[in-house]
Amino acid sequence: MMRNYVITDISEATSFDFDQLVDIDELSSRKSLDGSKILARYEGTQPFFLLGKTEYNQEEILSILSGPEWTSDKII
C-alpha cells in the first residue's frame, strides 16, 4: 500500500485520529523547525479529518522536508 503525506498547521493536530495515521501520536509526528506545522502520514485513503488538504507522495514530501522550513543545516 502506498504511503501518502499531508502538511497542516499544528493547531489541527488535535483533530487527528491517530488510529488512521502511521504515527501513534502528536509527539512522534514530524514537525517543522518552528513548530508551526505537522506532517501527517497515512496509507490508503485520505482520512476524513485531512480531506481538502494537499496530498503528497514520497518523492514530493522528501523534497519539501529537505527544505529550510523542515531541516536545519546547523551542526549540533
All heavy atoms as a GROMACS GRO file, in nm:
protein
  612
    1MET      N    1   0.084  -0.118   0.000
    1MET     CA    2   0.000   0.000   0.000
    1MET      C    3   0.089   0.125   0.000
    1MET      O    4   0.189   0.131   0.069
    1MET     CB    5  -0.091  -0.002   0.122
    1MET     CG    6  -0.201   0.100   0.113
    1MET     SD    7  -0.324   0.087   0.245
    1MET     CE    8  -0.388  -0.076   0.217
    2MET      N    9   0.049   0.223  -0.077
    2MET     CA   10   0.127   0.345  -0.091
    2MET      C   11   0.104   0.439   0.027
    2MET      O   12  -0.007   0.459   0.071
    2MET     CB   13   0.087   0.414  -0.221
    2MET     CG   14   0.177   0.524  -0.262
    2MET     SD   15   0.138   0.565  -0.434
    2MET     CE   16   0.207   0.724  -0.443
    3ARG      N   17   0.213   0.497   0.075
    3ARG     CA   18   0.205   0.593   0.184
    3ARG      C   19   0.186   0.733   0.126
    3ARG      O   20   0.248   0.769   0.027
    3ARG     CB   21   0.331   0.587   0.268
    3ARG     CG   22   0.322   0.671   0.394
    3ARG     CD   23   0.430   0.641   0.490
    3ARG     NE   24   0.406   0.510   0.550
    3ARG     CZ   25   0.488   0.451   0.636
    3ARG    NH1   26   0.599   0.509   0.672
    3ARG    NH2   27   0.458   0.334   0.687
    4ASN      N   28   0.101   0.811   0.191
    4ASN     CA   29   0.074   0.948   0.150
    4ASN      C   30   0.099   1.042   0.267
    4ASN      O   31   0.101   1.000   0.383
    4ASN     CB   32  -0.070   0.962   0.101
    4ASN     CG   33  -0.096   0.877  -0.021
    4ASN    OD1   34  -0.036   0.898  -0.125
    4ASN    ND2   35  -0.184   0.778  -0.008
    5TYR      N   36   0.113   1.170   0.234
    5TYR     CA   37   0.153   1.269   0.332
    5TYR      C   38   0.072   1.398   0.317
    5TYR      O   39   0.040   1.438   0.205
    5TYR     CB   40   0.301   1.304   0.314
    5TYR     CG   41   0.390   1.182   0.312
    5TYR    CD1   42   0.410   1.110   0.194
    5TYR    CD2   43   0.454   1.138   0.427
    5TYR    CE1   44   0.490   0.997   0.192
    5TYR    CE2   45   0.534   1.025   0.426
    5TYR     CZ   46   0.552   0.956   0.307
    5TYR     OH   47   0.631   0.843   0.305
    6VAL      N   48   0.044   1.462   0.429
    6VAL     CA   49  -0.023   1.592   0.431
    6VAL      C   50   0.049   1.679   0.534
    6VAL      O   51   0.084   1.632   0.642
    6VAL     CB   52  -0.173   1.579   0.468
    6VAL    CG1   53  -0.234   1.714   0.500
    6VAL    CG2   54  -0.250   1.510   0.357
    7ILE      N   55   0.070   1.804   0.499
    7ILE     CA   56   0.125   1.902   0.593
    7ILE      C   57   0.012   1.994   0.633
    7ILE      O   58  -0.061   2.045   0.549
    7ILE     CB   59   0.240   1.982   0.529
    7ILE    CG1   60   0.357   1.891   0.497
    7ILE    CG2   61   0.283   2.096   0.622
    7ILE    CD1   62   0.467   1.957   0.417
    8THR      N   63  -0.001   2.016   0.763
    8THR     CA   64  -0.108   2.102   0.812
    8THR      C   65  -0.058   2.184   0.931
    8THR      O   66   0.049   2.154   0.987
    8THR     CB   67  -0.232   2.017   0.849
    8THR    OG1   68  -0.339   2.102   0.882
    8THR    CG2   69  -0.204   1.922   0.962
    9ASP      N   70  -0.133   2.283   0.971
    9ASP     CA   71  -0.097   2.362   1.088
    9ASP      C   72  -0.102   2.274   1.213
    9ASP      O   73  -0.189   2.189   1.226
    9ASP     CB   74  -0.194   2.480   1.107
    9ASP     CG   75  -0.177   2.586   1.000
    9ASP    OD1   76  -0.065   2.600   0.947
    9ASP    OD2   77  -0.275   2.656   0.970
   10ILE      N   78  -0.010   2.298   1.303
   10ILE     CA   79  -0.001   2.219   1.426
   10ILE      C   80  -0.131   2.226   1.506
   10ILE      O   81  -0.168   2.128   1.572
   10ILE     CB   82   0.121   2.262   1.511
   10ILE    CG1   83   0.149   2.164   1.624
   10ILE    CG2   84   0.102   2.403   1.565
   10ILE    CD1   85   0.209   2.034   1.581
   11SER      N   86  -0.203   2.336   1.497
   11SER     CA   87  -0.328   2.351   1.573
   11SER      C   88  -0.433   2.248   1.530
   11SER      O   89  -0.523   2.216   1.607
   11SER     CB   90  -0.383   2.492   1.557
   11SER     OG   91  -0.415   2.519   1.422
   12GLU      N   92  -0.420   2.195   1.410
   12GLU     CA   93  -0.516   2.096   1.360
   12GLU      C   94  -0.487   1.955   1.410
   12GLU      O   95  -0.570   1.865   1.395
   12GLU     CB   96  -0.519   2.099   1.208
   12GLU     CG   97  -0.570   2.231   1.154
   12GLU     CD   98  -0.576   2.233   1.003
   12GLU    OE1   99  -0.623   2.135   0.944
   12GLU    OE2  100  -0.532   2.334   0.944
   13ALA      N  101  -0.374   1.935   1.472
   13ALA     CA  102  -0.337   1.801   1.521
   13ALA      C  103  -0.433   1.749   1.626
   13ALA      O  104  -0.448   1.628   1.642
   13ALA     CB  105  -0.194   1.802   1.575
   14THR      N  106  -0.501   1.838   1.696
   14THR     CA  107  -0.597   1.794   1.798
   14THR      C  108  -0.716   1.721   1.736
   14THR      O  109  -0.785   1.646   1.804
   14THR     CB  110  -0.648   1.913   1.882
   14THR    OG1  111  -0.706   2.010   1.795
   14THR    CG2  112  -0.534   1.977   1.961
   15SER      N  113  -0.738   1.741   1.606
   15SER     CA  114  -0.848   1.673   1.539
   15SER      C  115  -0.805   1.542   1.473
   15SER      O  116  -0.888   1.470   1.417
   15SER     CB  117  -0.911   1.764   1.432
   15SER     OG  118  -0.822   1.783   1.324
   16PHE      N  119  -0.676   1.509   1.480
   16PHE     CA  120  -0.626   1.386   1.418
   16PHE      C  121  -0.676   1.263   1.492
   16PHE      O  122  -0.677   1.259   1.616
   16PHE     CB  123  -0.474   1.380   1.420
   16PHE     CG  124  -0.404   1.474   1.326
   16PHE    CD1  125  -0.471   1.566   1.249
   16PHE    CD2  126  -0.266   1.470   1.316
   16PHE    CE1  127  -0.404   1.653   1.164
   16PHE    CE2  128  -0.197   1.555   1.231
   16PHE     CZ  129  -0.266   1.646   1.155
   17ASP      N  130  -0.717   1.163   1.418
   17ASP     CA  131  -0.744   1.030   1.472
   17ASP      C  132  -0.620   0.948   1.441
   17ASP      O  133  -0.604   0.898   1.330
   17ASP     CB  134  -0.869   0.970   1.407
   17ASP     CG  135  -0.895   0.828   1.451
   17ASP    OD1  136  -0.818   0.773   1.532
   17ASP    OD2  137  -0.995   0.770   1.404
   18PHE      N  138  -0.531   0.936   1.538
   18PHE     CA  139  -0.402   0.872   1.515
   18PHE      C  140  -0.415   0.723   1.484
   18PHE      O  141  -0.320   0.662   1.436
   18PHE     CB  142  -0.305   0.899   1.630
   18PHE     CG  143  -0.247   1.038   1.624
   18PHE    CD1  144  -0.306   1.143   1.694
   18PHE    CD2  145  -0.138   1.066   1.545
   18PHE    CE1  146  -0.255   1.272   1.686
   18PHE    CE2  147  -0.085   1.194   1.536
   18PHE     CZ  148  -0.144   1.297   1.608
   19ASP      N  149  -0.531   0.664   1.506
   19ASP     CA  150  -0.553   0.526   1.465
   19ASP      C  151  -0.553   0.513   1.313
   19ASP      O  152  -0.533   0.404   1.259
   19ASP     CB  153  -0.686   0.473   1.519
   19ASP     CG  154  -0.682   0.452   1.670
   19ASP    OD1  155  -0.571   0.433   1.725
   19ASP    OD2  156  -0.790   0.454   1.732
   20GLN      N  157  -0.574   0.624   1.243
   20GLN     CA  158  -0.576   0.623   1.096
   20GLN      C  159  -0.443   0.670   1.036
   20GLN      O  160  -0.430   0.678   0.914
   20GLN     CB  161  -0.690   0.711   1.045
   20GLN     CG  162  -0.827   0.662   1.085
   20GLN     CD  163  -0.935   0.750   1.026
   20GLN    OE1  164  -0.932   0.783   0.908
   20GLN    NE2  165  -1.031   0.790   1.109
   21LEU      N  166  -0.348   0.704   1.121
   21LEU     CA  167  -0.219   0.756   1.076
   21LEU      C  168  -0.107   0.659   1.109
   21LEU      O  169  -0.121   0.571   1.193
   21LEU     CB  170  -0.192   0.891   1.141
   21LEU     CG  171  -0.292   1.002   1.111
   21LEU    CD1  172  -0.257   1.127   1.190
   21LEU    CD2  173  -0.297   1.032   0.962
   22VAL      N  174   0.008   0.678   1.045
   22VAL     CA  175   0.126   0.596   1.071
   22VAL      C  176   0.183   0.628   1.208
   22VAL      O  177   0.218   0.539   1.285
   22VAL     CB  178   0.231   0.617   0.960
   22VAL    CG1  179   0.360   0.545   0.993
   22VAL    CG2  180   0.176   0.569   0.825
   23ASP      N  181   0.194   0.757   1.240
   23ASP     CA  182   0.248   0.797   1.371
   23ASP      C  183   0.142   0.775   1.478
   23ASP      O  184   0.023   0.792   1.454
   23ASP     CB  185   0.290   0.944   1.368
   23ASP     CG  186   0.404   0.967   1.270
   23ASP    OD1  187   0.505   0.896   1.280
   23ASP    OD2  188   0.391   1.055   1.183
   24ILE      N  189   0.187   0.739   1.596
   24ILE     CA  190   0.093   0.699   1.702
   24ILE      C  191   0.036   0.816   1.781
   24ILE      O  192  -0.066   0.803   1.848
   24ILE     CB  193   0.157   0.597   1.799
   24ILE    CG1  194   0.281   0.656   1.864
   24ILE    CG2  195   0.188   0.467   1.727
   24ILE    CD1  196   0.336   0.572   1.979
   25ASP      N  197   0.105   0.933   1.777
   25ASP     CA  198   0.056   1.050   1.849
   25ASP      C  199   0.127   1.175   1.798
   25ASP      O  200   0.217   1.168   1.714
   25ASP     CB  201   0.074   1.035   2.000
   25ASP     CG  202   0.217   1.012   2.044
   25ASP    OD1  203   0.311   1.052   1.971
   25ASP    OD2  204   0.237   0.955   2.152
   26GLU      N  205   0.085   1.288   1.850
   26GLU     CA  206   0.142   1.416   1.805
   26GLU      C  207   0.291   1.425   1.838
   26GLU      O  208   0.370   1.479   1.760
   26GLU     CB  209   0.067   1.531   1.871
   26GLU     CG  210   0.110   1.667   1.822
   26GLU     CD  211   0.031   1.781   1.884
   26GLU    OE1  212  -0.084   1.760   1.928
   26GLU    OE2  213   0.086   1.893   1.888
   27LEU      N  214   0.332   1.372   1.951
   27LEU     CA  215   0.472   1.378   1.992
   27LEU      C  216   0.564   1.306   1.895
   27LEU      O  217   0.679   1.348   1.875
   27LEU     CB  218   0.490   1.322   2.133
   27LEU     CG  219   0.428   1.405   2.245
   27LEU    CD1  220   0.441   1.333   2.378
   27LEU    CD2  221   0.492   1.542   2.252
   28SER      N  222   0.519   1.196   1.836
   28SER     CA  223   0.604   1.119   1.746
   28SER      C  224   0.595   1.164   1.601
   28SER      O  225   0.665   1.112   1.514
   28SER     CB  226   0.571   0.970   1.757
   28SER     OG  227   0.438   0.946   1.715
   29SER      N  228   0.511   1.263   1.573
   29SER     CA  229   0.495   1.314   1.437
   29SER      C  230   0.602   1.418   1.406
   29SER      O  231   0.647   1.492   1.494
   29SER     CB  232   0.358   1.380   1.421
   29SER     OG  233   0.256   1.286   1.442
   30ARG      N  234   0.644   1.424   1.281
   30ARG     CA  235   0.743   1.522   1.236
   30ARG      C  236   0.680   1.661   1.233
   30ARG      O  237   0.567   1.679   1.188
   30ARG     CB  238   0.790   1.483   1.095
   30ARG     CG  239   0.885   1.580   1.028
   30ARG     CD  240   1.030   1.547   1.055
   30ARG     NE  241   1.118   1.643   0.994
   30ARG     CZ  242   1.193   1.620   0.887
   30ARG    NH1  243   1.188   1.502   0.828
   30ARG    NH2  244   1.273   1.712   0.839
   31LYS      N  245   0.756   1.759   1.284
   31LYS     CA  246   0.710   1.898   1.287
   31LYS      C  247   0.812   1.988   1.219
   31LYS      O  248   0.931   1.955   1.216
   31LYS     CB  249   0.687   1.943   1.430
   31LYS     CG  250   0.572   1.868   1.498
   31LYS     CD  251   0.575   1.890   1.647
   31LYS     CE  252   0.498   1.781   1.720
   31LYS     NZ  253   0.563   1.651   1.716
   32SER      N  254   0.765   2.100   1.168
   32SER     CA  255   0.856   2.199   1.110
   32SER      C  256   0.948   2.253   1.220
   32SER      O  257   0.918   2.241   1.339
   32SER     CB  258   0.777   2.312   1.045
   32SER     OG  259   0.696   2.378   1.139
   33LEU      N  260   1.060   2.311   1.178
   33LEU     CA  261   1.157   2.360   1.276
   33LEU      C  262   1.099   2.463   1.371
   33LEU      O  263   1.134   2.465   1.489
   33LEU     CB  264   1.279   2.420   1.203
   33LEU     CG  265   1.365   2.320   1.126
   33LEU    CD1  266   1.477   2.393   1.053
   33LEU    CD2  267   1.422   2.214   1.219
   34ASP      N  268   1.007   2.546   1.322
   34ASP     CA  269   0.947   2.647   1.410
   34ASP      C  270   0.826   2.594   1.487
   34ASP      O  271   0.765   2.665   1.566
   34ASP     CB  272   0.910   2.773   1.333
   34ASP     CG  273   0.797   2.754   1.234
   34ASP    OD1  274   0.739   2.643   1.225
   34ASP    OD2  275   0.765   2.851   1.162
   35GLY      N  276   0.791   2.466   1.464
   35GLY     CA  277   0.682   2.403   1.538
   35GLY      C  278   0.543   2.443   1.493
   35GLY      O  279   0.445   2.406   1.556
   36SER      N  280   0.531   2.513   1.381
   36SER     CA  281   0.400   2.561   1.337
   36SER      C  282   0.325   2.462   1.248
   36SER      O  283   0.205   2.476   1.230
   36SER     CB  284   0.415   2.695   1.264
   36SER     OG  285   0.484   2.677   1.141
   37LYS      N  286   0.397   2.364   1.192
   37LYS     CA  287   0.335   2.268   1.101
   37LYS      C  288   0.367   2.126   1.144
   37LYS      O  289   0.468   2.101   1.209
   37LYS     CB  290   0.382   2.292   0.958
   37LYS     CG  291   0.340   2.427   0.905
   37LYS     CD  292   0.385   2.448   0.763
   37LYS     CE  293   0.341   2.587   0.719
   37LYS     NZ  294   0.397   2.622   0.590
   38ILE      N  295   0.279   2.034   1.104
   38ILE     CA  296   0.295   1.894   1.139
   38ILE      C  297   0.272   1.809   1.014
   38ILE      O  298   0.192   1.845   0.928
   38ILE     CB  299   0.199   1.853   1.253
   38ILE    CG1  300   0.230   1.713   1.305
   38ILE    CG2  301   0.054   1.870   1.212
   38ILE    CD1  302   0.161   1.680   1.436
   39LEU      N  303   0.344   1.699   1.006
   39LEU     CA  304   0.333   1.607   0.894
   39LEU      C  305   0.245   1.490   0.936
   39LEU      O  306   0.273   1.424   1.036
   39LEU     CB  307   0.472   1.556   0.854
   39LEU     CG  308   0.477   1.453   0.743
   39LEU    CD1  309   0.433   1.514   0.611
   39LEU    CD2  310   0.616   1.395   0.731
   40ALA      N  311   0.140   1.466   0.860
   40ALA     CA  312   0.052   1.351   0.883
   40ALA      C  313   0.083   1.246   0.775
   40ALA      O  314   0.083   1.278   0.656
   40ALA     CB  315  -0.094   1.392   0.876
   41ARG      N  316   0.112   1.124   0.817
   41ARG     CA  317   0.144   1.015   0.724
   41ARG      C  318   0.037   0.907   0.737
   41ARG      O  319   0.000   0.869   0.848
   41ARG     CB  320   0.280   0.954   0.758
   41ARG     CG  321   0.392   1.054   0.760
   41ARG     CD  322   0.526   0.993   0.791
   41ARG     NE  323   0.528   0.925   0.920
   41ARG     CZ  324   0.615   0.830   0.952
   41ARG    NH1  325   0.706   0.789   0.866
   41ARG    NH2  326   0.612   0.775   1.071
   42TYR      N  327  -0.009   0.858   0.623
   42TYR     CA  328  -0.112   0.754   0.624
   42TYR      C  329  -0.098   0.668   0.500
   42TYR      O  330  -0.029   0.704   0.404
   42TYR     CB  331  -0.252   0.816   0.631
   42TYR     CG  332  -0.280   0.914   0.520
   42TYR    CD1  333  -0.340   0.874   0.402
   42TYR    CD2  334  -0.244   1.047   0.535
   42TYR    CE1  335  -0.362   0.965   0.300
   42TYR    CE2  336  -0.266   1.138   0.434
   42TYR     CZ  337  -0.325   1.096   0.317
   42TYR     OH  338  -0.346   1.186   0.215
   43GLU      N  339  -0.162   0.553   0.505
   43GLU     CA  340  -0.163   0.461   0.392
   43GLU      C  341  -0.306   0.443   0.344
   43GLU      O  342  -0.398   0.436   0.424
   43GLU     CB  343  -0.102   0.328   0.434
   43GLU     CG  344   0.045   0.342   0.471
   43GLU     CD  345   0.108   0.215   0.523
   43GLU    OE1  346   0.035   0.124   0.564
   43GLU    OE2  347   0.232   0.209   0.524
   44GLY      N  348  -0.323   0.441   0.212
   44GLY     CA  349  -0.457   0.422   0.156
   44GLY      C  350  -0.532   0.552   0.141
   44GLY      O  351  -0.475   0.656   0.108
   45THR      N  352  -0.660   0.547   0.170
   45THR     CA  353  -0.750   0.660   0.152
   45THR      C  354  -0.720   0.773   0.250
   45THR      O  355  -0.692   0.748   0.367
   45THR     CB  356  -0.896   0.615   0.170
   45THR    OG1  357  -0.921   0.505   0.083
   45THR    CG2  358  -0.993   0.726   0.140
   46GLN      N  359  -0.729   0.896   0.203
   46GLN     CA  360  -0.706   1.012   0.288
   46GLN      C  361  -0.810   1.016   0.399
   46GLN      O  362  -0.930   1.013   0.372
   46GLN     CB  363  -0.712   1.140   0.204
   46GLN     CG  364  -0.663   1.263   0.275
   46GLN     CD  365  -0.658   1.384   0.183
   46GLN    OE1  366  -0.748   1.407   0.104
   46GLN    NE2  367  -0.552   1.461   0.193
   47PRO      N  368  -0.768   1.019   0.526
   47PRO     CA  369  -0.864   1.024   0.638
   47PRO      C  370  -0.953   1.148   0.630
   47PRO      O  371  -0.912   1.254   0.581
   47PRO     CB  372  -0.774   1.030   0.762
   47PRO     CG  373  -0.643   0.973   0.718
   47PRO     CD  374  -0.630   1.013   0.574
   48PHE      N  375  -1.075   1.134   0.681
   48PHE     CA  376  -1.175   1.241   0.673
   48PHE      C  377  -1.126   1.372   0.732
   48PHE      O  378  -1.159   1.479   0.684
   48PHE     CB  379  -1.306   1.199   0.739
   48PHE     CG  380  -1.297   1.190   0.890
   48PHE    CD1  381  -1.329   1.298   0.969
   48PHE    CD2  382  -1.255   1.072   0.952
   48PHE    CE1  383  -1.320   1.291   1.108
   48PHE    CE2  384  -1.246   1.065   1.089
   48PHE     CZ  385  -1.278   1.174   1.168
   49PHE      N  386  -1.046   1.367   0.838
   49PHE     CA  387  -1.001   1.490   0.904
   49PHE      C  388  -0.892   1.561   0.826
   49PHE      O  389  -0.851   1.671   0.861
   49PHE     CB  390  -0.956   1.462   1.049
   49PHE     CG  391  -0.854   1.350   1.060
   49PHE    CD1  392  -0.719   1.377   1.050
   49PHE    CD2  393  -0.896   1.220   1.081
   49PHE    CE1  394  -0.626   1.275   1.061
   49PHE    CE2  395  -0.804   1.117   1.092
   49PHE     CZ  396  -0.668   1.145   1.082
   50LEU      N  397  -0.845   1.500   0.716
   50LEU     CA  398  -0.747   1.564   0.628
   50LEU      C  399  -0.804   1.598   0.491
   50LEU      O  400  -0.732   1.649   0.404
   50LEU     CB  401  -0.625   1.472   0.611
   50LEU     CG  402  -0.543   1.445   0.738
   50LEU    CD1  403  -0.436   1.341   0.709
   50LEU    CD2  404  -0.483   1.572   0.793
   51LEU      N  405  -0.931   1.573   0.471
   51LEU     CA  406  -0.993   1.599   0.341
   51LEU      C  407  -0.977   1.745   0.302
   51LEU      O  408  -0.991   1.835   0.386
   51LEU     CB  409  -1.141   1.560   0.341
   51LEU     CG  410  -1.170   1.411   0.345
   51LEU    CD1  411  -1.320   1.387   0.351
   51LEU    CD2  412  -1.110   1.339   0.225
   52GLY      N  413  -0.947   1.768   0.176
   52GLY     CA  414  -0.929   1.904   0.126
   52GLY      C  415  -0.787   1.956   0.140
   52GLY      O  416  -0.754   2.062   0.088
   53LYS      N  417  -0.702   1.883   0.211
   53LYS     CA  418  -0.562   1.921   0.227
   53LYS      C  419  -0.482   1.865   0.110
   53LYS      O  420  -0.515   1.762   0.054
   53LYS     CB  421  -0.504   1.865   0.358
   53LYS     CG  422  -0.582   1.898   0.482
   53LYS     CD  423  -0.565   2.041   0.520
   53LYS     CE  424  -0.638   2.069   0.651
   53LYS     NZ  425  -0.666   2.207   0.668
   54THR      N  426  -0.374   1.932   0.075
   54THR     CA  427  -0.287   1.886  -0.033
   54THR      C  428  -0.218   1.757   0.009
   54THR      O  429  -0.158   1.751   0.117
   54THR     CB  430  -0.182   1.992  -0.068
   54THR    OG1  431  -0.250   2.113  -0.104
   54THR    CG2  432  -0.094   1.947  -0.182
   55GLU      N  433  -0.226   1.657  -0.076
   55GLU     CA  434  -0.167   1.526  -0.051
   55GLU      C  435  -0.038   1.516  -0.132
   55GLU      O  436  -0.033   1.555  -0.247
   55GLU     CB  437  -0.267   1.420  -0.095
   55GLU     CG  438  -0.226   1.278  -0.066
   55GLU     CD  439  -0.338   1.182  -0.104
   55GLU    OE1  440  -0.356   1.158  -0.225
   55GLU    OE2  441  -0.404   1.134  -0.013
   56TYR      N  442   0.067   1.463  -0.068
   56TYR     CA  443   0.196   1.448  -0.133
   56TYR      C  444   0.235   1.300  -0.138
   56TYR      O  445   0.203   1.224  -0.047
   56TYR     CB  446   0.305   1.523  -0.056
   56TYR     CG  447   0.278   1.671  -0.044
   56TYR    CD1  448   0.223   1.723   0.073
   56TYR    CD2  449   0.307   1.759  -0.148
   56TYR    CE1  450   0.197   1.860   0.084
   56TYR    CE2  451   0.282   1.895  -0.136
   56TYR     CZ  452   0.227   1.944  -0.020
   56TYR     OH  453   0.201   2.079  -0.008
   57ASN      N  454   0.311   1.263  -0.242
   57ASN     CA  455   0.368   1.129  -0.247
   57ASN      C  456   0.508   1.135  -0.184
   57ASN      O  457   0.553   1.242  -0.141
   57ASN     CB  458   0.370   1.074  -0.390
   57ASN     CG  459   0.459   1.156  -0.483
   57ASN    OD1  460   0.560   1.212  -0.443
   57ASN    ND2  461   0.419   1.163  -0.610
   58GLN      N  462   0.578   1.023  -0.180
   58GLN     CA  463   0.706   1.018  -0.111
   58GLN      C  464   0.811   1.109  -0.176
   58GLN      O  465   0.883   1.181  -0.107
   58GLN     CB  466   0.760   0.875  -0.105
   58GLN     CG  467   0.889   0.868  -0.025
   58GLN     CD  468   0.935   0.727   0.000
   58GLN    OE1  469   0.875   0.632  -0.045
   58GLN    NE2  470   1.044   0.714   0.072
   59GLU      N  471   0.818   1.109  -0.306
   59GLU     CA  472   0.916   1.194  -0.375
   59GLU      C  473   0.890   1.342  -0.345
   59GLU      O  474   0.984   1.418  -0.316
   59GLU     CB  475   0.909   1.169  -0.526
   59GLU     CG  476   1.010   1.247  -0.605
   59GLU     CD  477   1.000   1.219  -0.754
   59GLU    OE1  478   0.953   1.110  -0.794
   59GLU    OE2  479   1.039   1.307  -0.831
   60GLU      N  480   0.765   1.383  -0.350
   60GLU     CA  481   0.730   1.523  -0.323
   60GLU      C  482   0.761   1.563  -0.180
   60GLU      O  483   0.817   1.670  -0.154
   60GLU     CB  484   0.582   1.546  -0.352
   60GLU     CG  485   0.545   1.532  -0.498
   60GLU     CD  486   0.396   1.524  -0.523
   60GLU    OE1  487   0.322   1.469  -0.438
   60GLU    OE2  488   0.353   1.575  -0.628
   61ILE      N  489   0.726   1.476  -0.084
   61ILE     CA  490   0.746   1.512   0.057
   61ILE      C  491   0.893   1.515   0.094
   61ILE      O  492   0.937   1.599   0.172
   61ILE     CB  493   0.663   1.422   0.152
   61ILE    CG1  494   0.639   1.495   0.286
   61ILE    CG2  495   0.728   1.288   0.175
   61ILE    CD1  496   0.552   1.616   0.278
   62LEU      N  497   0.973   1.426   0.034
   62LEU     CA  498   1.117   1.428   0.062
   62LEU      C  499   1.179   1.559   0.016
   62LEU      O  500   1.266   1.615   0.084
   62LEU     CB  501   1.186   1.309  -0.004
   62LEU     CG  502   1.159   1.174   0.060
   62LEU    CD1  503   1.224   1.062  -0.021
   62LEU    CD2  504   1.205   1.169   0.205
   63SER      N  505   1.134   1.610  -0.097
   63SER     CA  506   1.183   1.739  -0.146
   63SER      C  507   1.144   1.851  -0.050
   63SER      O  508   1.226   1.937  -0.016
   63SER     CB  509   1.126   1.765  -0.285
   63SER     OG  510   1.165   1.892  -0.331
   64ILE      N  511   1.021   1.851  -0.003
   64ILE     CA  512   0.973   1.953   0.091
   64ILE      C  513   1.048   1.945   0.223
   64ILE      O  514   1.094   2.046   0.277
   64ILE     CB  515   0.821   1.940   0.114
   64ILE    CG1  516   0.746   1.975  -0.015
   64ILE    CG2  517   0.775   2.026   0.230
   64ILE    CD1  518   0.599   1.936  -0.014
   65LEU      N  519   1.062   1.825   0.277
   65LEU     CA  520   1.125   1.807   0.407
   65LEU      C  521   1.274   1.836   0.408
   65LEU      O  522   1.333   1.859   0.514
   65LEU     CB  523   1.099   1.666   0.460
   65LEU     CG  524   0.952   1.632   0.489
   65LEU    CD1  525   0.941   1.490   0.540
   65LEU    CD2  526   0.889   1.730   0.585
   66SER      N  527   1.335   1.838   0.290
   66SER     CA  528   1.478   1.872   0.284
   66SER      C  529   1.499   2.024   0.278
   66SER      O  530   1.613   2.070   0.283
   66SER     CB  531   1.543   1.806   0.162
   66SER     OG  532   1.494   1.861   0.041
   67GLY      N  533   1.391   2.100   0.272
   67GLY     CA  534   1.399   2.246   0.267
   67GLY      C  535   1.424   2.308   0.404
   67GLY      O  536   1.417   2.241   0.508
   68PRO      N  537   1.454   2.437   0.406
   68PRO     CA  538   1.492   2.506   0.530
   68PRO      C  539   1.382   2.515   0.635
   68PRO      O  540   1.411   2.538   0.753
   68PRO     CB  541   1.532   2.646   0.482
   68PRO     CG  542   1.459   2.664   0.352
   68PRO     CD  543   1.451   2.526   0.290
   69GLU      N  544   1.257   2.498   0.596
   69GLU     CA  545   1.148   2.503   0.693
   69GLU      C  546   1.143   2.376   0.779
   69GLU      O  547   1.092   2.377   0.891
   69GLU     CB  548   1.015   2.520   0.619
   69GLU     CG  549   0.899   2.551   0.709
   69GLU     CD  550   0.772   2.585   0.631
   69GLU    OE1  551   0.766   2.564   0.509
   69GLU    OE2  552   0.679   2.633   0.696
   70TRP      N  553   1.202   2.267   0.728
   70TRP     CA  554   1.193   2.138   0.795
   70TRP      C  555   1.329   2.081   0.837
   70TRP      O  556   1.335   1.996   0.925
   70TRP     CB  557   1.124   2.037   0.705
   70TRP     CG  558   0.981   2.070   0.683
   70TRP    CD1  559   0.929   2.154   0.588
   70TRP    CD2  560   0.870   2.027   0.760
   70TRP    NE1  561   0.794   2.164   0.600
   70TRP    CE2  562   0.754   2.086   0.706
   70TRP    CE3  563   0.855   1.942   0.868
   70TRP    CZ2  564   0.626   2.063   0.757
   70TRP    CZ3  565   0.729   1.918   0.920
   70TRP    CH2  566   0.617   1.979   0.865
   71THR      N  567   1.437   2.126   0.775
   71THR     CA  568   1.569   2.070   0.802
   71THR      C  569   1.669   2.182   0.826
   71THR      O  570   1.681   2.272   0.743
   71THR     CB  571   1.616   1.984   0.682
   71THR    OG1  572   1.520   1.882   0.659
   71THR    CG2  573   1.751   1.921   0.709
   72SER      N  574   1.741   2.172   0.935
   72SER     CA  575   1.842   2.271   0.969
   72SER      C  576   1.978   2.224   0.918
   72SER      O  577   2.010   2.106   0.923
   72SER     CB  578   1.848   2.290   1.121
   72SER     OG  579   1.954   2.376   1.155
   73ASP      N  580   2.057   2.320   0.873
   73ASP     CA  581   2.193   2.285   0.830
   73ASP      C  582   2.295   2.316   0.940
   73ASP      O  583   2.414   2.303   0.920
   73ASP     CB  584   2.229   2.357   0.700
   73ASP     CG  585   2.224   2.509   0.713
   73ASP    OD1  586   2.185   2.560   0.819
   73ASP    OD2  587   2.256   2.576   0.613
   74LYS      N  588   2.245   2.352   1.057
   74LYS     CA  589   2.334   2.379   1.170
   74LYS      C  590   2.388   2.250   1.228
   74LYS      O  591   2.315   2.151   1.244
   74LYS     CB  592   2.260   2.456   1.280
   74LYS     CG  593   2.219   2.594   1.238
   74LYS     CD  594   2.150   2.666   1.350
   74LYS     CE  595   2.105   2.803   1.303
   74LYS     NZ  596   2.032   2.873   1.408
   75ILE      N  597   2.513   2.250   1.260
   75ILE     CA  598   2.578   2.134   1.322
   75ILE      C  599   2.557   2.143   1.472
   75ILE      O  600   2.584   2.246   1.535
   75ILE     CB  601   2.727   2.128   1.288
   75ILE    CG1  602   2.744   2.113   1.136
   75ILE    CG2  603   2.795   2.013   1.364
   75ILE    CD1  604   2.888   2.122   1.090
   76ILE      N  605   2.509   2.033   1.528
   76ILE     CA  606   2.480   2.031   1.672
   76ILE      C  607   2.597   1.974   1.747
   76ILE      O  608   2.660   1.884   1.712
   76ILE     CB  609   2.353   1.948   1.700
   76ILE    CG1  610   2.237   2.012   1.631
   76ILE    CG2  611   2.328   1.938   1.850
   76ILE    CD1  612   2.108   1.934   1.641
   0.00000   0.00000   0.00000
